[in-house]
Amino acid sequence: MKDATRPSRVKPLPPETIKRVVDMTLHEKPPNATQWSGRSMAAAAGISLRSVQRIWASHGLKPHLVKTFKISRDKNFAGKVEDVVGLYLNPPDKALVLCVDEKSQIQALDRTQPGLPMKKGRAGTMTHDYKRNGTTTLFAALNMLDGSVIGTCMPRHRHREFLRFLKLIDQRTPAGLALHLIVDNYATHKTPAVKRWLKAHPRFHLHFTPTSASWLNMVERFFAEITRKRIRRGAFKSVAELKDAIMQYLEKHNANPKPFVWTKSADKILEKVARAKQALESQH
């Protein structure tokens, strides 16, 4: 009688089979798909699904996953990274560092039918289709000192709206402090009207992130949170209802703000980007 307590032995695969699976995973594609699945690789290699899974796990291969990226082509990439990261890690005295951006085209979506609430044994439900009830744009300035956010919603995001937001920041911050605003390269941040206003308000200093490097602006972290926690699964019958939800979220956030902490030095970022460029160039 077979001893049920004794672990079953897995017959080791020949090294050439393992090498073939790894090479096929890295350098070939299946004839009818964009990436290998465990079953398609098992059929192509003539081994079991479990054997394929063990090979992939031991070699750290995950063909079902892909990550997106974009390397900035900004000629002043290094200088801008050093400028922005310097503000994060060594903020100037008697000044506030504010991460500023617009989350545009937030849609007031309402489901076409009511969903069912969650209960034991069943997830909550919502219809896959929705009604569009208009859009709004959230302007936000994240205070890197304490994590509080100055925010407002406007129907559009032209330079006129950006100027209105700069004036709001001016009103909501202590007059004796310099303000260092980290912004992206959107054209509305650089219009002649904006430049004239900034010249008339010398406590404002704009610092631009490199092109294609929105990850360098910490307000994107806040946008990700408000999207996940309040907007994505919400149902809004009107733009006014959406705006109310956003402003209520801001009010609760600012009642107990927590700062986002930047940890990477500019040197480490530049080293990582250099490695990425080298890896890409070696493939072409």
C-alpha distance (Angstrom), angle and dihedral (degrees) to the residues before:
residue distance angle dihedral
M1 . . .
K2 3.83 . .
D3 3.81 114.9 .
A4 3.85 105.2 -120.7
T5 3.81 91.1 -162.3
R6 3.78 93.9 60.8
P7 3.83 112.7 92.6
S8 3.77 114.5 -118.8
R9 3.77 115.5 -112.9
V10 3.77 118.7 -123.4
K11 3.77 112.3 -142.4
P12 3.82 107.7 -123.8
L13 3.77 116.4 -117.8
P14 3.80 120.2 -121.0
P15 3.83 111.9 -95.9
E16 3.81 90.8 -121.3
T17 3.83 90.2 57.7
I18 3.79 91.7 50.8
K19 3.80 90.9 47.9
R20 3.80 90.9 48.9
V21 3.82 92.7 52.3
V22 3.80 91.9 48.1
D23 3.83 93.0 47.0
M24 3.81 92.5 47.8
T25 3.79 91.3 48.5
L26 3.80 92.8 50.6
H27 3.79 102.2 37.2
E28 3.80 110.4 21.8
K29 3.80 138.7 55.8
P30 3.79 128.1 -146.5
P31 3.83 114.4 -103.1
N32 3.82 95.2 -114.2
A33 3.83 105.2 31.6
T34 3.79 142.9 47.3
Q35 3.81 94.6 -120.9
W36 3.78 140.2 16.3
S37 3.77 122.3 -94.0
G38 3.78 121.2 -159.6
R39 3.78 91.8 -107.3
S40 3.81 95.9 46.6
M41 3.81 90.7 49.6
A42 3.81 91.1 47.1
A43 3.81 90.3 52.9
A44 3.81 93.0 46.3
A45 3.82 94.4 46.8
G46 3.79 95.9 39.3
I47 3.80 94.9 -124.7
S48 3.79 135.9 109.5
L49 3.79 125.4 -79.7
R50 3.81 89.8 -117.8
S51 3.80 90.6 54.6
V52 3.82 90.7 52.9
Q53 3.80 90.3 49.6
R54 3.81 91.6 51.1
I55 3.82 92.1 49.6
W56 3.79 92.9 49.0
A57 3.81 92.3 46.4
S58 3.81 93.4 49.4
H59 3.83 91.7 49.6
G60 3.81 96.2 41.0
L61 3.82 93.2 -117.8
K62 3.82 120.0 156.2
P63 3.82 108.5 172.4
H64 3.81 92.0 171.3
L65 3.82 91.1 64.5
V66 3.80 129.4 72.8
K67 3.79 129.4 174.0
T68 3.79 124.7 -150.3
F69 3.79 124.0 -134.9
K70 3.77 143.1 160.4
I71 3.77 125.6 -161.9
S72 3.77 113.2 -142.2
R73 3.81 116.9 -115.8
D74 3.80 91.9 -161.2
K75 3.81 108.8 138.9
N76 3.80 89.3 -145.9
F77 3.81 94.3 45.7
A78 3.81 96.5 125.4
G79 3.79 94.4 46.4
K80 3.80 93.4 48.7
V81 3.80 92.7 47.2
E82 3.79 91.0 51.1
D83 3.82 90.6 47.6
V84 3.81 96.1 49.9
V85 3.81 96.9 39.5
G86 3.79 89.1 47.0
L87 3.81 88.8 59.1
Y88 3.80 90.3 50.6
L89 3.79 97.4 47.6
N90 3.82 100.3 31.6
P91 3.82 109.2 23.7
P92 3.81 115.1 -169.8
D93 3.80 121.4 -104.4
K94 3.81 119.7 -96.7
A95 3.78 90.9 14.2
L96 3.79 142.5 101.8
V97 3.79 124.5 -135.0
L98 3.80 110.6 -145.1
C99 3.80 124.9 -173.8
V100 3.79 106.0 -147.8
D101 3.78 131.6 -170.3
E102 3.79 144.7 133.0
K103 3.78 124.8 -113.7
S104 3.78 97.4 -153.8
Q105 3.80 133.3 -164.5
I106 3.80 97.3 19.8
Q107 3.78 102.4 176.8
A108 3.80 124.9 -136.2
L109 3.79 96.5 -138.8
D110 3.78 123.8 -177.1
R111 3.79 124.0 -173.0
T112 3.79 117.1 -116.2
Q113 3.81 92.0 -129.7
P114 3.81 134.3 22.8
G115 3.79 115.4 -95.0
L116 3.80 129.0 -134.6
P117 3.81 121.1 -105.1
M118 3.78 121.6 -115.6
K119 3.79 116.6 -95.5
K120 3.79 137.3 167.3
G121 3.78 108.7 -57.2
R122 3.81 94.9 8.0
A123 3.78 133.6 78.4
G124 3.76 120.8 -135.5
T125 3.79 113.8 -92.7
M126 3.78 137.4 -143.8
T127 3.78 132.4 175.2
H128 3.79 117.5 -96.1
D129 3.82 91.9 -132.6
Y130 3.79 128.2 64.6
K131 3.78 145.8 -177.5
R132 3.80 120.9 -112.2
N133 3.79 112.3 -133.5
G134 3.80 100.7 176.9
T135 3.80 136.9 -78.1
T136 3.77 141.8 -96.8
T137 3.82 135.6 -167.1
L138 3.79 122.4 -130.1
F139 3.81 115.2 -146.2
A140 3.79 110.7 -162.2
A141 3.80 138.1 178.5
L142 3.81 114.6 -166.3
N143 3.80 114.0 -153.8
M144 3.82 105.9 -139.3
L145 3.82 91.1 -159.1
D146 3.80 98.6 64.1
G147 3.82 107.5 -1.1
S148 3.80 95.7 -112.1
V149 3.80 118.3 143.3
I150 3.78 131.4 -141.5
G151 3.77 105.4 -153.6
T152 3.78 144.7 164.8
C153 3.78 137.9 167.9
M154 3.80 123.4 -124.5
P155 3.81 131.5 176.1
R156 3.82 94.7 -121.9
H157 3.81 139.7 18.0
R158 3.79 106.6 -134.8
H159 3.80 125.1 133.8
R160 3.83 88.9 -89.1
E161 3.78 90.9 61.4
F162 3.81 91.1 44.4
L163 3.80 89.7 53.9
R164 3.79 90.2 50.5
F165 3.79 88.9 52.3
L166 3.81 92.5 49.3
K167 3.81 88.1 53.9
L168 3.81 89.8 50.4
I169 3.80 90.4 52.0
D170 3.80 88.6 49.5
Q171 3.81 90.1 54.4
R172 3.82 96.1 44.4
T173 3.82 98.5 49.7
P174 3.84 130.6 70.3
A175 3.79 109.4 -89.1
G176 3.80 95.4 -134.2
L177 3.82 95.6 60.5
A178 3.78 128.8 89.0
L179 3.80 113.2 -126.3
H180 3.79 121.6 -140.5
L181 3.80 109.5 -167.1
I182 3.80 120.2 -163.8
V183 3.80 108.2 -152.9
D184 3.80 138.6 161.8
N185 3.80 127.8 -114.2
Y186 3.82 97.0 -93.6
A187 3.80 108.8 146.9
T188 3.81 94.1 -122.4
H189 3.81 89.3 66.5
K190 3.81 91.8 61.4
T191 3.81 106.6 41.9
P192 3.84 120.2 130.2
A193 3.81 90.2 -110.6
V194 3.80 91.5 54.9
K195 3.81 91.6 46.5
R196 3.81 90.8 51.2
W197 3.81 91.2 50.6
L198 3.80 92.0 48.8
K199 3.80 91.0 49.8
A200 3.81 88.9 53.9
H201 3.82 90.5 49.3
P202 3.82 104.4 48.0
R203 3.81 95.3 177.4
F204 3.82 87.8 73.8
H205 3.81 116.4 86.5
L206 3.82 120.9 179.9
H207 3.81 120.4 -149.8
F208 3.80 115.9 -170.1
T209 3.79 124.2 -145.1
P210 3.82 116.4 -136.8
T211 3.79 116.8 -90.7
S212 3.83 113.4 -87.7
A213 3.80 90.6 17.1
S214 3.81 105.2 103.6
W215 3.83 87.8 142.1
L216 3.80 87.1 75.3
N217 3.81 91.3 66.7
M218 3.81 108.7 81.7
V219 3.81 93.5 -154.7
E220 3.82 85.8 76.1
R221 3.81 86.6 71.1
F222 3.79 89.4 57.4
F223 3.80 91.5 47.3
A224 3.80 89.6 52.7
E225 3.80 90.7 52.3
I226 3.79 97.3 48.4
T227 3.81 89.9 46.7
R228 3.80 93.1 51.0
K229 3.80 97.4 40.5
R230 3.81 104.0 36.3
I231 3.80 116.1 7.6
R232 3.82 112.1 37.8
R233 3.80 98.6 62.6
G234 3.78 96.5 28.3
A235 3.80 126.1 113.8
F236 3.80 116.0 -144.7
K237 3.79 124.9 -175.7
S238 3.82 93.1 -164.7
V239 3.79 143.9 7.3
A240 3.81 88.7 -105.2
E241 3.81 89.8 57.7
L242 3.82 90.7 49.0
K243 3.81 91.9 49.5
D244 3.81 91.1 49.2
A245 3.79 90.3 52.6
I246 3.81 91.7 49.9
M247 3.79 94.5 47.9
Q248 3.81 91.7 46.6
Y249 3.79 88.9 52.8
L250 3.82 90.2 50.6
E251 3.80 91.1 49.7
K252 3.81 92.6 52.0
H253 3.80 91.7 43.9
N254 3.81 92.0 52.6
A255 3.80 92.2 48.1
N256 3.80 88.4 69.2
P257 3.82 108.6 11.0
K258 3.77 123.3 -179.3
P259 3.81 120.8 -162.3
F260 3.77 122.7 -121.2
V261 3.79 108.9 -126.1
W262 3.80 121.6 -142.2
T263 3.81 113.0 -150.9
K264 3.83 109.4 168.5
S265 3.78 118.0 95.2
A266 3.79 120.4 -136.1
D267 3.81 90.0 -113.8
K268 3.81 92.4 56.8
I269 3.80 91.6 48.5
L270 3.78 93.0 49.6
E271 3.80 91.2 47.2
K272 3.80 91.0 52.4
V273 3.81 92.5 48.3
A274 3.80 90.3 48.8
R275 3.82 90.2 52.9
A276 3.81 90.4 49.3
K277 3.80 91.7 51.4
Q278 3.79 91.3 48.2
A279 3.81 91.2 49.9
L280 3.80 91.7 49.8
E281 3.80 93.3 47.7
S282 3.80 90.9 50.7
Q283 3.82 89.5 58.3
H284 3.82 94.9 54.0
